[in-house]
Amino acid sequence: MSQKPIQDKPQAQKNRRLGALGAKMVQYGLEAVSDMMSFAGIWLIFLGVLISRGQIDLTPFKPRIEGVVTKAFDGETADIAKYQAKWLQDDQQIRVIVEDVKIAGKQNSVQKIERISANFEIFPNLWDMPDISQIEFEGGELTLERLKTGAIQFGLGRPSTYKVLVGDLAKVLKSDTSRSLDMFEALKSIDIDGGRINLIDNITGTHLTLKAVRGRIHIGENQIELVLRGDNLANSVVSPFAMDIRLKDSGQQIEGVFQINNLNPMTV
């Protein structure tokens, strides 16, 4: 009568642990697939309802949206009063609109923005994180800064707390992106209405605060163009300004006109 070989206890225990680990991996894998299928189902339902209705209320997504805004402005918390999503049939894009935005930042700072509108590209990568192609601000604050190294960086918020979206414009103009938030990879333009822009040059020591700004910052493949109008605020004196600036050739070439009333016009 043949007998089965007897395994030593350490080997048997090892086999049981491996079996349990394999079962856990299968369980986690099935849960991950289930989560992905649930997300896909929710995304398709959301997209279908949005396309059929033209617009929907985003209040159920309040925590997620406030988290994205908080991260974009490098804040501590964000509170948004109104949310809405619209389907842009001609552009095949989703427009998300938030209003009455209050962002609490570091050092007890609070930034208020009347309205933010962002267009999201969902094609051709339907299942990836949608890219933001255009942003419109009513109110709010942006900062453009040249570091002592010569690198020019750009971001949302005040000089002391702004979140860098573009870490080096030269790399962006070389099509070698250095943007810190993946969702802004496809950003083509920023429209501003009644906002404030800080221009800081750490090489020359220049710091301009432009308020009541209207216009557009356009990010092209090989150049960035700023076409802005508003008021310059210096030493409590408000002077109207006009800016038409283009950054080309990896940021090494700057051309255009920046003119401030009551001051000598400067052409670069």
Protein Blocks (a to p, Z undefined) as FASTA:
>chain_A
ZZdddddfklmmmmmmmmmmmmmmmmmmmmmmmmmmmmmmmmmmmmmmmmmnopacfklm
mmmmmmmmmmmnopabdcdfbdcddddfknopacdddehiadddehhiacddfbdcdddd
fbfblmbccddfbdcdeejjddddddfkopacddeddfklpccfblblklmmnopacbfb
fklmmpmbdcdehiacddddfknopacddehiacdddddfkbccddddddddeehiacdd
ddddddeehhlaccdddddehiacddZZ
